[in-house]
């Protein structure tokens, strides 16, 4: 799985930087890269970039023989901020849990998981396994409630004045206005306003002064608390809760029910874990935001800020934006239902982190698959460019080996058409797919899996009912009767050639050749040898066939459609 040393893709460049930085900081120790995910709702495909960026760099380091830890911090001790929309099994009653840790919020009704955080974490863990992502998961609930960070918390409170001074430099600052080349789309607007942890307050200033720590209430579990006094010598802390009025006094050197505010928590973890590489989203990277401020606060904990590229948005073809709180957001699990892991990995590997891209759930997925298959062929024949070879290698496997792949990767658009036409009839699907290449037929449908199953899932879940293909039950006698002599001749030429051209390539040659023959040219004539009118004649002929076969102007590619319908039925529907 080793990559050529000549590759200049973004992953290799970051790997070079990380190796140099890691050897400077902690020579001989495993390299630590990190991701942070908040299971506050469905973990969508934009969040996946938070994992895939360090994963790809970590994997490149492993390919080079380095020891690497890829940490995924599950921010499950974050507060529950709002009730997401569009999630089955929840209603407005979940609003009563706002302010509690995510691990203290009930899972949606019907879930087999013990709490909200575990419910949404589980789906992501399963998807990461399918994608070949190796990681060490860290529950922040477990870290905080077991006292792992007690020393760091006490240190932060001891230096609260220094932290407050750093934060104060940014509290009244706003990001300078930038000249926009184009209007922001909805996703970019949401990021500009800040979202999730990036928009969290940086601590409270009550009667006890500034405090970078929030206790969760001992009565209602919410974080709507204010520290009213603190004694440094004894670590005795008093707080009151605005939600329920509860008040108590605790000793912080033995108290485990609270957490550092985000802008202090993040740099504390960089220092604690020795993180060398961690990317951050646009919302964490603006002036005064958590990544920038953390770069100064991390020194208080004796650490250094990691190399941290900003990553751009991941969009969805046909959707304006992704937001976990607004519902209907595609997750990695949703994507993996309709595409193989290799394709999804490739989409993240081929673009630099600061380049936005879209993941297709609409018809565009067929074009993406065509592009992937062309790259696959170029790599196999040795004609691909070095950077493309690198992206392909990162997509098909990891340092641990290649991911499972489809034995016979037939074109996705062909598989989708077959799944559409056969509507779940496996035997019929196998017959059609075997007819694609009669000299090398499929032994079983399993040879075309899992790609066939992905294409079938796409047809069943993302193609509107009015765009599905339903073959006519009987011939359109009225249309056949109304045809002029030229149209009748075109059908006769097609029917006469069916038996001798019954394969995907043969039928492609036949359907494109009929209008050429009618115009007095050879069926083998190339576009350069033909007048422009032939294209018009071909479109007219195709439309006629679609009307006679499926009652519409368009449909699946005609060669695939003809194979799917079968010779006998094609002859009946075309009036023979």
N, C-alpha and C positions, 0 to 999 in steps of 0.2 A: 504493500500500500504506500510505499515511499513516493514522494513527489519529486519531480525534477528540480535540481538546484537552480535551474534557469527560470523558474516560474517567478513572476513579479506580481502576483495577485495580492489583494489587500491583506489576506490572511497571513501570507508569508512575511509581509512587511511588518505587521503588528507582532508576529512571533519573534522576529529579529529584535524588535524594541523590548519586548517582554523578557527575553533571555538576557539581554544586556542589563536591564534594570534589576532583574531578579538576582543576577550574579553580583551586582553592586550592593544590593540590600542584604541578601541572605545567601551567600555562596554555599553551594552544596545541599541546600534544603529544597524540598518540593516547591514548585512554582504554584502560587495561589491565584486563581482567577475566580470572579464572583458574579452572581446574578441575584437580584432580589425580586420576589413575586408576592403580591398581596392577594390572597384568595378571598377577596371581598365580593366576588361574583365570578361569572365565567371568565377564565383567563384566555383572552382573545389572541388573535394572530399578530396584533401589534405588540402585546406582551411577550410573544414568543421570540421576538428579536432580541429581547433582554437576555434570553438564554442562548439562542443560536450564535450570537456574535462571540461571546467568550467560549462557547463550546467549540466552534470552528478553530479558534486560536489555540485552545487547550489540545485539541486533537492534532493540530500541526506540531505542537511541542512534543506530544507523545510519539508521533511519527519520527521525530528527530531523536528519540531516545530519552527525553526528559521526564522526570516524575512530576505529575501535575495533580493538583486538587481543584476541581471545579465545584465551588460551593454554591448551592442555591439556598438563600435565606428565605424561608417562608415567613412573610411578615404577618403571621397569624395572631400576633398580640397587638396589632393595630386596632384602632377603634372602628366599630361598625358605623359607617357614615350616613348611609341612606339605603332605602329599600329599592333594589334594582327592579326595573320593569321587565316584563316579558319572560319571567322565570316561573315554570310550573311549580305548584306546591307551596307558594307563598302568597300572602295577601297584605293588606294595610296593617294588620295586627303586628307585623314584624317591626313596625316603627317604634314599638315600645322598647326595643333592644338597642336603639341608636345610642352610641356612647360606650357600649360594652366591648370587651375584646372579641375579636371574631370567633375565637374558640369557645366563647360563652353564649353565642347566639345559636338557637336551634337550627338544625339543617332543614331544608325544604321538606314538606310533608312527603312521605313515601321514600325518603332517602334511607339508605342502610348505614349512613355514616353518623358519628356521634355528635357532630356540630357543623356549623356553617363552613368554617375554614376547611375541615377535612373533606366535606362534600365536594368543594370546588378544586381542592388540591388533588384529589384522587384521579379525576379525569385528566389533569395535566401530567401526572406521574405516568399514567398508562400511555399517553401520547408520546412522552419523551422516550419511553422504552422502545416504542415502535420506530422512533426516529433515530435510535442508536445513540442517544445522549447519555453519557456516563457522568454522574454527579454525586456529591455528598449533600444530602438535604439537612437543613438545620431549622428546627422549629423555634421561632423567637419566643413563643409562649413557654416552651420547655426551658430555654436559656434564662429567661427572666424569672420564672416562678421557682426555679431550682437554685437561684442565687449565683449562677455562673458569672453574672456581670456585677456582682455586689461591689467589688473593689473599684470597677470603672464608674459606677454610679456615685460612690462616695467621692471619688477623685473629681468627677464633673461638678459635684456640688461644692466641693472645696474651692474649685476654680471657677465658680459661677460668675464672679465679677469679670474675669478675663473673657469668658464666653459671651457674656452680655455686651462687653465692649466691642467684640468682633461683630456680633449680630447688629449692634446699634449703628454700625457704619452703613448698613444696607436698609434699615427699616424705613427710611424716608426716601430712599433712592428708587427711581423707576428706570426701567430699561430705556436707553435712548431710542427715539423714534427712528425706524429704518424706512428707507425709501422702498416701497413695494413695487416689484416688477409686474406683479399680477395680483388680483384680489385673493385673499386667503380663502381656502375652502373651509367647510364646517369643522373638519378635523383639526386644521391648523389653528382656527379660532379658539377651539376648546383648549388646545395646548397653550396658546398665548395667554389664556386666562388662568392657566394652572389647573391641575386636577389631582385628586388622590393625595398621596403623602407629600407630593411636591408643594401643595398649597397649605400644608398644616402649619399651625402657629408655631412660633419658635420658643415658647415658654410663657410663663405667667409672671406678672409683677403685682403682687398683692402686698399685704401689710408686712410680709417677711422679705420683701424685695424680689428681685428677679430669681426665678427658679426654673432650671432646665429639666425638671422631672415632674411627672404626673402620676399621683397615686390613683389606682382604681378604687372606687368607693367600697368599703367593707360591708355595706348594706345592700346597695342596688347594683353594684359592679360597674357603674358608669364612671367615665373620666371627667365629669363636670365638677372637678374638685379644685379647690384653691388652697395652697399652702399658707397657713396663717402664722406659723413660727417654726424656727429651726435652731437647734443648739449644736454648734459644730463639735464641741468636745464630746457630747454624749450621743450625737446623731439623733436626738429626739425631735421628731417632726410631728406637727399638728396640722390637720387639714379639715375643711368643711366641704360638704357636697351640695351644690346648687340644685341638683335634681331631686334629692329626697330630704335634705336638711341634716343628714347624718354628719357627725363629727367624731374624730378620735385622735389620739396621740399614739405614735408608734416609734420604735427605734429602728432607724434605717439600716443599721448594721445587722439586723435580723429580719427585716421586712422584705417580702418578695412579691408584692402585689402592686406593681407600678412599672413605668418605663420612662426612659429618657425621651424627650421630644425629638422628632424626626431629624432636625438639622444638627442635633448632637449625637443621636443614636447612630446615624450612618457613619460619620467619621470615627466614632468610638469602635465600631466593628471593623473598619479598615485597619485600625491599629491592632486590635485584638487578634484578628485573623491573619494579619500580614498580607493583605490583598495587594497584588501588583497590577492587576488588570480588571477593570469593571466598567462597562459602558453605561451611559445614562441617556434617557429620552430627552427630547427637546424641552419638556416642561421642567426638567431638573437642571437645565444647563444655561438658563438665562441669567443676567446679572442679578446677584442677590439670592439666587435660588440655592437649593440644598447642596448641589455638587460644588459650586463655586465657594460657598461659605464653608463647606466641609473641608475644603483644601486648607483653610486657615485653622479651623478648630482641631483637625487631626493632630496637629503638633502638640496640643495640650495633652494628648494621650500618648505622646512619644512615637507617633507613627508618621507615615507619609501618604499623601494622596496617590491613589493608583493612576496608571495610565488609563484615561477614560474617554474614549471617543463618544461623541454625541451620535445617537442613531436617529434616523428620520422615520417618518410614519410609514406604516404598511396599510395600504388601502385594499378595498375589496371591489372588484370589477362589478359595477352596477350599484354600489353603495357609497354614500358620501363620507361616512366616518365610522370609527369603532369606539364605543364607550361602554365599559362594563356596567355602568349604572343605568344605561338607557335601554338595555335589552336587545335581543335579536342579533347579538354580535357573534360572528363565526369564530369558533375556537380551533385549536389544533386538531381536536377530535373530529370536528365537522369537516375540516379539510382532508383528513386522512380517510374519511368515508368515501371521498370521490377521487382521491389521487394517491399514488404510491408515495411512500416516504422519500424515495430518491428525488422525485420531482419537487416536493416541498422543500427538501434540503437545498436543492439546486437554486430555488428562487431566493433563498437567503444568502447562499454562498456566492452567487455571481454578481451581486451588487455590493458596493462599499457601504458601510454602515450609514454614512451621511446621505446616501441616495435613497429616495423613496421609491416604492414599487407597489404594484397591485397583485393580489392573488385572485384568480378568476374562479367564480362560481357560476358564471353564465357561459354563453357559447364560446367565449374567449379561451376556455380551458382546452378546447380542441386544438386551437392554434398553438397554445403553449406546449401541448404534448407533441405536436408535429415538430416544433422547434427542438424539443428535447430529443426526439428520436433522430433528427438530422445530426445533432451534436453527437449522440451515441454512435452513429454510423461513422462520422468523421474521426472520432477518437479511435474507433476500431481499425480504420484504414490508415491512421497516422497522419491525417491532413488537418487536424484541428490546431488552432493557435495555442501557445503555451498557457496563457491565462485561462482559456476555455477548458483546456485539459485539466488544469488545477481545479477549477470549479466542478468539473465532471467527477474527478476523483473524490472530492470532498462530498459529493452528493451520493455516490454509489456505495460508500462505505466509510469506515473510520479506521483508526490505527489498529483496532481489534479485529478487523476483517470486513468483508463486503456484507451489506444488508441483503436479506432474502429478496430475490427478484423474480419477475414473471419469466417462465421458461421460453414462451413464444410471445414476445411483446408485439402483438398485432396493433395496427393504428387505433388510437383511442376513439377517433371519430367513427371508424368502422364498427368497433365494438359497441359504441353507444347506439349506432343505427340498428344493429342487430338486436340489442337489448330492447330498444324501443319497439321494433316491429314484432318481436316474438313475445313480448309482454310476460316474461317469466317462464316460458316453455324451454327448458334446458336442452331437450333432445333436438328441438327445432334449431336452437342456437348453434348446437354442435354441428348439425348438418350444414347450415349456412357457412359457418366459419371453416369447415373442411372443404367446402366448394371454392373458397377463396384461392386455394392453391391445391388443385386436385392431385398433383404429383407428390405433394408432401402434406397430406391431410392431418388434422389434429387427431391424436389418439383418444383424448378426452378433453373435456372443458377445463380440467385442472391445469392443463398446459398453458392456457390463456389467463390463468388466475395468478395474482389477485387483480390484475388490471381489468379483466372482464367485470369482476364484481364492483370495482370502483366506477366503471363506466355505467353499469346498470343502476348503481345507487344515484349517480348524477342524473340520469334520465328520470328516475322515479321521484327525486326530491327537488330538482332545480329546473326542470323543463315544464312550463305551464301546460295544463291539459289541452288547451286549444292548439298547442304546437306539437303534440304527440302524433305519431303516425298510425293511422288506422286504415288498413288495406280494405278496399271495397269488397263487399260480400258477393256482388255480381256485377257484370259488365254494365257500363253506362250506354245502354242501347241508343238512347236519343242522341248523345254526342257522337257515337260511332256512325250513326245514320247521316248526320249533318256534315261529315268530313268531305272536303274537296278531294280531287283526284291525287294531288301532290301529297296530302296528308295520309291518304290511304296507301300510297306507294311507300311512304316512309315506314309505316307500320309493317308492310309486307317485307321490306328489306330487313327490318329488325327481326321479325319472326323467322325468316328464312335462315338467319345467321345464328340464332340462339344456340342450337345444339352444338355447333362447331366452335362456339366462343364461350362456353359455360365455365368461366373462371373470372376472378376479379379483373385480371389484366385483359382477358379476352373480351369481356363485356364492356370494359372501358374503351377498348379499341373499336368495338362495334357501335356503341351509342354515339361516339364522336364521329365515327366514319360515315354513318348513314347520310347526314346532310351533305357531306363532301361528295359521296357517290351520286347523289341526286343532282348535284350541281356540275357533274361531269368530271370530277377529280378522283384521284386515287384515295382510298381510305387511309393510306400511309402518308399522304401529303402533309407537310409541316406548315405551321401558321405562316411562315415567310412565303410559302408558295401559293397561299390562298388569298382571295380578295376579302375585304372586311365584312362583306355581306354573309360570309359563311358563319361567322360568330352569331349573327342575328338569327340565321336559320337554325343553328344549333340550339339557341335559347328557346326558339319557338317549338322545336321538336321536343325538347326536354319538358317544357310546360305541358304539352299535349300528353306525354307519357305520365306525368304526375297527376294530371286530371283523370286519366283513365285508370290509374292504379290506386291513388289515395284521395282523389277528389279535391286536390289543392294545386296551387301554382308551383309550390316548392315542396321539398321533403329531403330525406336522406340522399346521399349520393346515389345516382341511378344504378350503377353497377351493383352496389351493395343491396339496394332495394330489390332489384330483379332477382338476385340470388336468394334473398329472404323470402320473396313471394313464391319462388319455385317455378320451374319451366311450365308445368301443366297449368297452373293457375294464371301465370302471365299470359299464356296463349288464350285462355278463356276470357280474361279481362280486356285483351286487345282485339277481341272479336274474331278469333280464328275458329 
